[in-house]
Amino acid sequence: MENIEYTRRHSRLYEQILLSYIFQFFSGIGVLISLTAIPIWGLQFWKLNEPNIYTSLLSCILSFFASTIILRNLFRLPGSETVAFILPVTTLAFAFPIGIILLTRLSYSIQVFFTGFLVTLVWCFLGFFLGRRYRIFRYALLPFGEAKELDNMHGALFSVLQKPSLEGQRFNAVVADFRSEEITATWEKFLARCTLSRIPVYSTKKIRENLFGRVKIDHLNENEFGSLLPSASYEFLKRCIDLLTSIIILPFLTPFLLLLAIAIRIESTGSPLFIQDRMGFRGRTFKMLKFRTMYSNLKGSSFTHSFDDPRVTKIGRIIRKYRIDELPQVINILLGQMSFIGPRPESYELSQWYEKDVPFFAYRHVVRPGISGWAQVEQGYAAEVDGMKVKLEYDFYYIKNFSFWLDLLITIKTVKTILTGFGAR
């Protein structure tokens, strides 16, 4: 093998230092302390017996850490690198410790908190805009198979190689369609040289998953079911979070649910609740609760055809648009039948239909169904089989990447959905 070495993009020492989270965190903390603690308590502020140092300043540092680490992990997920996340994430990161301080009646400095919040906000905005060009990944594509079909998209740049050489250019990774029969021994040696030069070599399947947030499903032998099994430890933690959250919010939610139920009953005859058998966790059916949004005396197919469906009531149109009709499912969450985040549960009738036409449909039941999910925030509502296949690809991506950060991203996008009405049916 020829002794040829390539250089990976951002692999030089100064690049690794400047782009590392550790450097960015400590430099940001230095700015934060310089603009908050030092102007108030002086250069040797840590020597003072000042309680605000341990409440306000420490809380600001923890909030700064929370803001930066959350944004860093969110921006790594498909379609999530947007400046719109910075303000809500930073606000919540500071609101949490402030709430604890107010509840415990500890002393605090409003000046330190306000300045710390502004510094964190500006730091995150600067990091986003100044680092944008460095976060764009450059991929070198082998000119065979599906790799030729990839275009510049989703914050990534692709360059198709004309010969087995990087020709002095630096890339973050090399992408190849390993199933292509056109790859010759010369190109295989080139991929080996890239690996020895510490340049990652990815399959087109992996890159498509990372960019589109979907796991392609064609044949059984193309899916590693072991890699799709969710984390058992996070599954337990997620259930604890669901249980605790539902116990806390249900007492506050109940008066609103009762008023809405009365309004639905006044507008049209019939029960305000729509109770239906749905396919749930591990393929078990359960009674899913939601507010009735249709007239009881009008019949139709198993799903809503459009937003202008005549079966939908006036109140139904509103609560469908903002997903308010799903709120009774907090009770399903309390009972362990659902989660706040997960693949949407389908009716038993539709599940039987989909399983005949959609490969591996039943595998989506490996996690608890949710009020909102990755498919809903990315695709919206899908009823036909073709749309369901895409939805299933999103669901498989969620299962394969089952994590706190993905759930957090879905939560943020769900709030956006509620405010904008995207995905309403």
Secondary structure, 3 states (H helix, E strand, C coil): CCCCCCCCCCCCHHHHHHCCHHHHHHHHHHHHHHHHHHHHHCCCHHHCCCHHHHHHHHHHHHHHHHHHHHHHHHCCCCCCCCHHHHHHHHHHHHHHHHHHHHHHCCCCCHHHHHHHHHHHHHHHHHHHHHCHHHHCEEEEECCCHHHHHCCCECCEEEEECCCCCCCCCCCCEEEECCCCCCCCHHHHHHHHHHHHCCCCEEEHHHHHHHHHCCCCCCCHHHCCHHHHCCCHHHHHHHHHHHHHHHHHHHHHHHHHHHHHHHHHHHHCCCCCEEEEEEECHHHCEEEEEEECCECCCCCCCCCCCCCCCCCECHHHHHHHHCCHHHCCHHHHHHCCCCEEECCCCCEHHHHHHHHHHCCCHHHHHHCCCEEECHHHHHCCCCCCHHHHHHHHHHHHHHHHCCCHHHHHHHHHHHHHHHHHCCCCC
